[in-house]
Amino acid sequence: MTEELTKKAADMLLNGATLLREPCPYCTGVRVMKEGYALCIKCGREPEKKEVPAAKIPESTSSTIKKTIEKKMKILSTELENETDHEKQQEILKTINSLLETMGKIKDDK
């Protein structure tokens, strides 16, 4: 273990990195990870990066999901309008936000 690797790993840990349970696949050394970057403290190597293709949602499924989300949005909108409890309003707004994010992801897939 070189002093340079030790310093780099310590810096990573001080800046929010985490120790990994799984040992290095090359030398079984301890690894730290931050923002998807894993560093072995012993050998300095990281596993090969593999591209994982994004899954495409079929148009028919996408259309069905959109319709379901739109129905849920109408229901939630009515609930929000009639709700007087602040905490319940916040929960409804969080759900609406999640649905909007999902809708955006479906649109981005195309």
N, C-alpha and C positions, 0 to 999 in steps of 0.2 A: 504494500500500500504506500503510494508516494505521498509526500507532504502536500503536493499540489492537488491531488485528488481528494485528500482529506479536507483541505481548506475549501475546495469547491463544494463538496457535499455538506460541510458545516454551513457555508453561506446559503446553500439551497434550503437547508432545514430552518435556518433563521428567517428566511424569507417565505416560509409557508409550505415547504416541501414536506412530504411524509415518507416514513420508512416503509418499504414494501415487505410483505410477509414472504413472498416468493423470492428465493435466492436467484442470483445471476445464472442464466442458463449456460454460460460459458465456464465460469470458475466457481460457482456456488457462493460467491461473495454477497455482502449486504448491498442492497440497492435503495436509492432514494428517488422519488418521483415528484416532479412539479410540471404542471401544464402539459402533461402527456410525454414529458421527456424523462426517461429513466436513466440513472447513472449508477454504475457499479463502483463502489468505493474501492474495491480490491483491484480490478483489472481496467476499469475505465470504459468498458464496452457497453453498448446498449443493443437490445435485440433488433433484428431487421424490421423495418417498418413495412407493413403490408397495406396496400390500398384496399379498402372494403367498398365495393360499389353500393351506392344508395339504392334502396328498394323503390321501385316505381309502383304507385297505386293504380290499379286499372281504372279507367274512366268511369265504368259503371259503379264501382265501389266508391270512388271519389264523389260521384253524384249523389249516391245514397247517403254518404256521410254528411255532405253539405246540407241535404234536406233535413236530416236528423238534427244537425247543429242549429239550423234556422228555427226549427220547431222549439228546441230547448231554449233558444235565445228569446223567443216570444213569451214562453212560459216564465222565464226568469225576469224578463222585463216587467211583466204584470206583477209578479211577486215583489220585485223591488219597489214598484210604484205604490203598492199597498202596505209594505212593511214599515213599521214605526221603530222597531228595535234597531239601534245603531249597529250592534254586533252582527245581527242577522243580515243587515244591509251590506256590511263589509264582506261577509261570506258569499253573498249572492254576487257582489262585484268581482270577487276573486274567481268565482266560477265562470262568470261572463268573460273575464280576461283570459282564462284558460281556453275557453271555446274560441275566442278570437285568435289566439295564438295557433290553435289547431287549424282553424280555417286558413290562416296565413301559410302554414306549412303545406297544406293541400294545394294551395294556389302556386306555391313555389316549386312544387313537384313537376308541374307541367312544362 
